[in-house]
Amino acid sequence: MKKKQFKAESKKLLDMMINSIYTHKEIFLRELISNASDAVDKLYFRSLTDDTVALKKEDFYIRITPDKEARTLTISDNGIGMTAEELENNLGVIAKSGSKAFREENEAGDSNIEIIGQFGVGFYSAFMVSKKVKVISRAFGAESANCWESDGSDGYTVTPAEKDSVGTDVILYISDDTEEVKYEEFLDTYRLSALVKKYSNYIRYPIKMEVSSTKPVEGKEGEYETVTEDRTLNSMLPLWKKNKSEISQEEYDAFYKEVYYDYEAPLRVIHSKTEGQATYNALLFIPSHAPFDYYTKEYEKGLQLYSKGVLITDKCADLLPDYFNFVRGLVDSEDLSLNISREVLQHDHQLKLIARTIEKKIKSELLKMRNTDREKYEQFFTAFGTSIKFGVYSDYGVHKDELTDLLLFKSSYENKYVTLAEYKERMKEGQTSIYYASGESQEKIDMLPQTEAAKDKGYEILYLTDYVDEFAVKTLMQYEEKKFVNICDAEADFDTEEEKEELKNDNDASEEMFAFMKETLGDAVEKVRFTHKLKTHPVCLSSEGMLSAEMEKVLNSMPGNNGVKAELALEINANHPIAEKLKALYAEDKDTLAKYTKLLYGEARLIGGMQIENPVEFSTLVCELM
């Protein structure tokens, strides 16, 4: 029979669809199974009103048959089938969708019928892995079948054919292997099973395939036999489409472990169905621990995205903000706007609506966990709190108001995690600031001289030990009109008004001495002064500007940021014997005062967890002044 030409422009268009539209060759199986599901849907839909359809819902199926010897892969269904005219119209006209037309014709019908196909190009993905494709189809009510055949290059033929039952067989003649692509993988039952699980696990009809396996012969030790069984590859009913009341926690946990390859159950399950402007089902999980690659560049955020139970993408990053990148799970929407290959979402208003709704739901569930199961929430925050804090700091703090209530900080109050609301509730009468300290660990922060003084005054201190902590706090600036103050900042002041006046007079009287000491240290410090913020320690370094000494260390540890310098003040305990010693030296021996100044500066750096700039000079001064 003479070949007919494709009606949609030329071979160039077909080549573009085969080679450009689809990213991965394995997608062909998803598309052909979706087409088969549509065909079954159509006959099932007809059975609801047509008594001549003898099949019940449980009788419908899709079958995959690989044949390694013939090098063919057949995808069969017992759906509505196609006439010769329909074969020409649906397969001869590129990008015409019979499913779309069927859906439009039946908009007023059964709302439970979900036709997957939309664009009519999915069938042509078969040519990505095939050198020839045959479609043998017998339409419901027809006495005979027809065969559509094409090699994808110069047209197609439609001829009469034999087929015993209603439905369609799509027969792919798999391409020869090349150095780059081993097409034979698509004839391997294990590989085909995996692809069905990945993309089509929730197609509503059973997807069957004969699978051979080797099993021990019963009663004969050491002997094995090959057993072939007809296996259903897909789960069919998505867990997320069941009512929550029908699902046990054990089922949720088992689903999570199997799908997301985790050995531990999740801390929390979020199962929701939303209707309205954004209609979708969501099944989300808060993991109990961070995955091994969570803090690496290789980690990818995102939720699995399904459309009518068919996997569209495994990692839809647009559905999660970065600060909730730890959430695992999926979204299934019936009316997403997809591009022609169904692989990429169109960035439309609907997708943004879904993302915003999901973000609110995650926050709501985290707050609920914090309020009802504090132990689990603290476990969550230990694993993923850095992401929340980075979310406060990133994008110039635009998200800080949404995330503040999720924050926890270790506190000097019983050495426990506290929220900012809990800290504020315990603040001393007249206290106007929330006090914190930064350091490598809680133990090192407790060694700071400023910590000793703050605790002695009865102030609670937040321990900031994560590298992003102080950056987040600086971004917050305040919490419910209570300003955040680093106890190592110059503005940290625990004095009464009388004590402040006394200190001012003492500093004014020693102004010339401090100028001499400042000149001795050069650019190392901005100021030298007496302080009351120390209890037993003689000296400390305080930050003068927005950048603290701890922030300086963090920034200088990052590539390309060497040379960042915090503005520091050398503060001397006005009530320590060293204060009188310095005054005497200024009056009698300025050379020795200069040595004391350098020694005290080095001591202050050591106490503050910083490196000494000139350890040889420091060691020499210690020996000399001893």
N, C-alpha and C positions, 0 to 999 in steps of 0.2 A: 504494500500500500504506500502511496505517495505521502511523504512527510508533510505535516502542516507546520507553518511557522508560528512562533509565539506571537501573540497579538499585542504585546506591550513592548513597543520599540524594537530593540535588537538584542543580539547576543551580548553586547556590551553591558546592558542593564542587568542581565542574568549574572554575568561575570562579577559585576560590582556587588550584587547581593551575596553571592557565594563567597567572595574573597574579602569583602570590606565590611559588610554590615555586622557579621558575627565575629566576635573576638576569639572564641574557642570552638574548635571543631566538634567537641563533645556535645555542644548545644543541640545538634541535630536530633538526638534521641528525645530530649525534652520537647522539641517542637512536634515531632511525629506522634509522640504519646499524647500530647495536648490535642492534636487534630483527631486522634482516635477517640479520645474522651469526648470531644465535641460531637462526633458522629454517634456515639452511644447515647449521649445526652439527648440528641434530637429524636432518636427512636424511643427512648424512655419517655420523653415529653409527649410524644405521640400516643404512647400506650396509656396515658392517663385519660384520654378521650376516645381512643380507637380500640374496640374490642377485638379487632382482627390481629392485633399485635399479641402473639401468644407468650412472649417473654415477660418474666417478672424482673424486678430490679436486680434480684440476686443472680439472675441468669446472665447478665451482661458481663463482659470481660474484655481485656486487651491482652494479646499474647505476643511475646518476643521469641523468635526462633532463629538462632544463629546456626549456620552450616559452614564449618571450616573447610570441608572438602570442596563444596561448590562455591565457597567464598561469598555467600549471600547472608544478609540479615533481613528477616521479615518481621514487620510489625503489623499484626492483624487485629481486627475488632469485629464484633457482631452488631455494629450500629446501623444507621439508616442506609448506608451505601449510596452509590451515585450512578445515575444513568449515563449513557454515552454523551448526552448533551451537557450534563453537569460536569463530567470529566473535562470536557472541552472548556466550559465556562470557568470552572474553578481552578484547573491546573494549566490550561492553555493561556489564561489571562493573568499575567504576573501581577501580584498585589491586589487581586480581587479576593475578598474574604466571604466565603459562604456562611461562615459562622456569624459574621457581623450582620449579614442580611437576615439570617434566621432570627437573630436576637431582635433586630428592629421590627421584624414582622410579628413578633410575639411579645412585645413590650407589655401588653395588657394581660398576658397569661400568667403562668405559675412563677411567682417571684423566687422560688427555690431553685429554678433552673439557672445554672451559671455556665454560660458558654465561654470557653477560655479564649478562643481565637479572636483576632481583631483585624489584623492587617493583611492576612492572606499570603505572606511571604515565607512563613515558617516551613512549609513543605519543601521549598527550594534549598533549605539548608542541607537536605539529603545529598545534594551534589557536592558538598564539601568533602564527603568521605566516599562517594560512589562514582564509578565511571559510567554506570547506567542505572536507571530506576524504572521499575515496572509498578503500575498500580492496577490491580485486578479488583473490580468492584461490582457487586450486584445490589441494586437498589431494592428497598423494601417494596414488595408488590410486583416486582419484575420477574419474568420467567427466565431471563438470560442475563449474562454478565458481559462486561466489556473490559478491555485492557488498554490502559494509557501507558505509553513507553517513550522514553527519551534518554539521550546521553547528555543532555544539557547544553548541547552546542548548536545544532542546526535543526531545531524543531522537534516535533513529536508525532506519534501515530496513535490512533484510537481504533481498535479492532475488536470483533466479537471474541468472547473467551468463555471458558467453562468455570463455573464456581457453584458448589453444591448448596451453599447457604448465603443468606443475606449478610452483607458486611463488606469490608475492604481489607485487602492484603497489599501492603506497601513493601515491595521487594527491592532491596538495595544490593547492587553488585559492587562489593567493596573494592575501592581502588587498590592498585598494587603498592606495596611498600616502597618507600624511598629512604634515602639516608637520613632525611630530616624527619619524616613521619612514618611510624609503623602502624599502618591502618588496620593490621590484623588484630590490634587490641580491641577493636569494636566487634570482634567475633568471640571474645573471651567471656564466658558466663560470669566470672567473678567481676570483671570490669563492668559489664552491663548491669549486674546487680547493684554495684556501687553507684553507677550513674542514676539508676532509678531511685535509689535511696536518697541521693543528693538532690535531684531536681523534681522528681515526680512522686515522692513518697506519699503525698496526700491527695493524689487523684482518687476520686470517689469510687472507682471501679477496680476490681483486682487486676493487677498486671502480672501475668503468669509466664513462667519459663521452665522448661525441663532442665534440671541441674543434676549432674553426675557427681558422685562422691565415693570415696573408698572407705569401706567399713570392715571391721573384723568379722569373720565368719563365726556365727554362734556355735560354740562347742568345739571349735577347731583352732587351737592356739597357734598363733603365728601365720594364719591364713587370712587373706583379705579378698573382698569381692567389690566390684563396681556396681553401685546402686544408682538408678536414675529415678528421680521423683519430680512430680509437678509441683513447683513451689510458687507461692504468691510472694512477690518481691516488695510490695508496698504496704504501708500501714492503713491506708485509705482514710480513716476518720482522724482528722487533726485533733490533737489533745486540746488545743486552744479554742476549738469550736464546741466543745462540750460545756455543759453548765458547770460552774465551779463546785456546786453542791454534789456533783457526780464524781469528782476527782479527789482521790486521797493524797495526802502529803507524800506518801511513798511513791505514787505514780508521778507526781511532779519531780521528785528527787531522781527517780530512775530515768525520766525523760532528759533531765538536765545532764546527768552523768553520761548518758549515752551520746547525746547530740553534741555536747561541748567538751567531751573527753576530760572530765574532772573526776577525781577520785573521792572528793568530798561533796556532801549535799550543800546546796546554796543556803545562805543565811536567810534569804527572804524571796518569796515568789510574788510577782505582781501579774495578775491575770485580769485583763479588763477588756470590755467590749464598748466601743464608742460609736454612736450614731449621730448623724446630723451633717454639718458641713464637711467633717472628716469622718468617714465611716471605716472602721477597721477593728480587727481583733489584735490584741497584743499579749504576748506571754514573755515576761521579762524576769531575769534572775539577778539577785545581788550575790556574787560569789563570796565564799567564806575566807578566801585567801587570794592573793595576787598571783596570776600565772607567772611562770618562770621568766618570760620575756616582757613583763609588763613595763619595766622601766628601761627598755631598750628601744632603739630606733625601729626595730623590726615589728614592734607591737602595732597592730591595726585596730582601731576602734570600729564599731559599727554593729548594726543589727541585721539579721537575716530578713530579707524582704520577699514576701510571697504575694502573688496575685492570684486569687481564687485557688489557693492551695498549691500553686506551681512556683518553685523557687525562681526569683528573678535575679537576685544578687546575694552573695553570702555575707558581704560586708557593706551595708549602706551607711556610710559615715555621716550623711546629712541628717540622720534621724537622732543623733546623740550629740550634745555639746561636749567639748573636750573634758570638762570637769566631771562628766558622768561617763567617761570612756570605759569604765570598769564594768558597766552593765552588759550582760549577755542576754540574748533572746531574739525574738522575731516579731514582725508585724505582718499581718495578712490583710490586704485591702482589696475590695472587689472593683474599685473604680479609679485605680491609679492611672495617671497619664504617662504612658510609656512611649519610648521611641519605637521605630519600626521593627527593630530586632527584639524588643522586649528585654533587652539587656541593660538599658540605661534609662533612668528616670528623667522625664522632662522637669526642669526646675520650676515648678509652678506653685501657685498659692496653696494648693491642696497639700502638697508635701510639707510645706512650712507649717501648715495648721497641725498636721499629724505630729511633727517634731515638737512643736510648742506644747501640745497636749501631753505627749509622753514625758517631756521634761517636768511639767507640773506634777504629773502622777508619780514620777520617781522621787521628787522632793517630798511630796506628801507622805509617801510610804517610808522614806528615811526618817522623817520627823516622827511618824507613828512608831517606828522601831525605837527611836531614841527615847520616846516617852513611855513606852510599854515594856521594852526589853533592853534596858541600858547595857547589860553585859554583852549582848549581841551587837549593839550599836558601837560599843567601844572596840569590839573585835573588828567590825567593819572599818572604823576610823583608823585603827592601827594599820590596816592593810591599804586603805585607799584615801586616807585623809589628806595626803600630799596633793592629790588631784583637786580636792575641794579647795584647799588653800591656794593652789596655783590658779584656780578659777577666779578667786577673789582678786588676785594680783594682776592677772592677764587682762589684755584689752583695756588698759588704763582704768581698771576697776569698775567697768560698766556692769558687771554681774554681782558686785559685792553685796548689794541689798538682798538678792535672792539667796545668797549662800551663807550669810552671817549666822543664821540660826542653826546651821549644820555643823559649825565649827566646835571642836573640842581642843582644850589645851591642858597639859599637865600643870598642876598647881602645887604650891607649897602647903595648901590646905589639905591635910591628910594624904599628900602625895598621890592624889587621884586626878582623873580627867574631870574637867569642869566645863560647862558652857559659859558664855559671857553673861547670860542672864543670872546664872547661879553666882558668879563672881560679884556682879553688881548688887545682888540681894544681900551679900555678906559684907559689903563695904562699910568701913568705919564712918561714924557720924562726921560730917564735914569733909570727907575724902572726895576730892574732885577728879582724881585720875585713876586709871586702871594701870597698875604697875606690872612690868614684865622684865625679864632678863634673857639675853641670848647667849648660847654657848654650845659646845660640842655635846655636852651631856648634862643631865640634871646634877650629877655629882660635881662637875666642874663649875656650874653656875653657883652651887652652894658654897664654893670656895672663894667666890668673889667678895671682896671687902664690902661692896655696896649691898650685897645680899644680907650680910650679917646685920648691917645697920637697919635695913628695911624691916627685917623680921623683928629686930629689937623694938622697933616702933609699933609692931603689931600689924603690919601691912601684909596682905596676901600677894604673892608673886606668881605670875604665869611663867612657866619654863618654856622657852622657845628653842628647841633643839634641832628642828628640821631646817634645812638650808633656805626654804622659801618662807618660813614663819614670819620673820621680821619684815620681809617685803610685803607680805599680806597685811600685817598689822599696820604698817605705814600707809598702805592703801586705804584701809578702813578709817584711819585717823581717829575715829571716836565711836563709841557705842552708847546710844541713848544719852548723848550729850556728855559722856564721860570720856575724856581724852586718854589715849594710850601714851604712856610715858615709860621709856627705858630707864631702869634704875641707874644705868651707867651714863645717862645723858646729863648734861649740865643742868637742865631744868628740873631734874628730880630733886625735890626739896621737901624734907620732912620736918623742918624747923618751925617752932612757934614764932610769932611776930617779934618777941623779945630776942630770941636766938638769932633771927635774921638780922636784926639791928646790930647785935653784938658782933656777928661775923662781918658785916659790912664795915664796921669801924676797924676791925682787926686787919681786913684786907686793904683798906685805904691807908692804914699806917704802914703797911709793908709794901706799898706799891713800888717803890724804888728797888727793893730786894727782888721782887718778882720780875721786874724788867731785866735785871741782871741775869737771873736764872733763865728767863726766856731767851736772852741773847746767847747764853751758853749752849742751849739746846737747838738754836737755830729754827729751821722749818719743821722740826720734829713735833712741836706743839704750837698751838695758837696762843695759849695763855698758861700762866702759873698762878695758883691762888690757894688760900686756905678753904677748908670745907668742914661742915659738921656731919656729912653723910657717912663718915667712917666711925666705927666703934673702937676696935683694938688695932686695926691695921694703920700703918703710918701714911700710906700713899695709894693713889689709884689714878687711872686715866678715865676721863669722861669725854663723851662725844659733844662737840659744839654745834654740829650741823645735822642735816637729815640723815647723813650716812654714818652709821655706827662702825665701831672697830670690827664687829662680827660680820657686818655687811661687806666691809672692805675685804675681809678674808674670802667670803663667798665669791664676790665679783672677780677678785684676782686669781681665783682658782679656775675660772672659765677661760677658754681659748680666746685670745685677742683682747683681753681686758686687763692685762698687766699694767700697773701704774696707777690704778684707782687708789685714792688716798682719803681717809677720813680726817676731819678736822678734830684734833684732840686737845684737851686741857689737862695739865698735870695738877692734880688736887692733893693737898697735903692736910692731914688731920690736924686741925687747929688745937685739939686737946691732947695730942701726943707729945711726948718729950722732944721728938725730933723738931717740932716747930720752934721751940726756944733755942735749940742747938743751931738751927739755920739762922735765926736772928743774930745770935752771938757771932757766928762766923761772918755774916755780912758786915758787922761792925769791926771785926778784928782780923779776918783772914779770908779775903775774897777768893784766893786761889783754891783753898780747901773747900770753900762753898761751891765752887764750880765742879769739883770732884764729887762732892755730895749730891749735887744736882743731877749729874750724869748717872750716878749710882741709883738714886731714887727713881729716875726715869726708867732705867733698866729693870728695877724691881717691879715697877708698876706694869711694865709690859709683860713680865713673867706671870704676875698675878692675874692679869687679864687674858692669859692664854695666847699671847703673841710672841713672836720670835724676837730675840734681842738683835738689834741691827749690827752691833760690833761686840761679839762675845769675848774677844781677846781683851779689848779695852775694859770691859765690865769685870772680867776676872782679875785684871791688874789692879783696878780700883779697889776691889774687895780686899785683896791682899795688902795693898798700901794703907788703907784706912783701918784695917784691923790692928 
